[in-house]
């Protein structure tokens, strides 16, 4: 078998696979085990269009009333304030101490504000993530 025979065999194989694809994909088989109550409820429910590349139509009854879409309140705000304040204070102290490391520090308040802002933003995010893990109790 030489090179040209191999090319001809590959062309025949490619052609047969193209003919199989020309028939189209297999039809989608939808479940037929819907009872009449759920079928009539799904048919009468208003359709909600979702924004995106392809609009997805979903019955409104499927979107409302499920527990998986309800997010319980957590302590993320308290965690963000505690984390932001604590790390911000640490950052301000660190930046002021580094201000006079090489030479005289002419404006330590500017370094303190920069350290508080930089470390405070990181602490805010980390504190919110940690506080978000603890659900609030019943009021």
Secondary structure, 3 states (H helix, E strand, C coil): CCHHHHHHHHHHHHHHHHHHHHCCCCCCCCCCCCCHHHHHHHHHCCEEECCCCCCCEEEHHHHCCCHHHCCCCECHHHHHHHHHHHHHHHHHHHHHHHHCCCCCCCCHHHHHHHHHHHHHHHHHHHHHHHHCCCECCCC
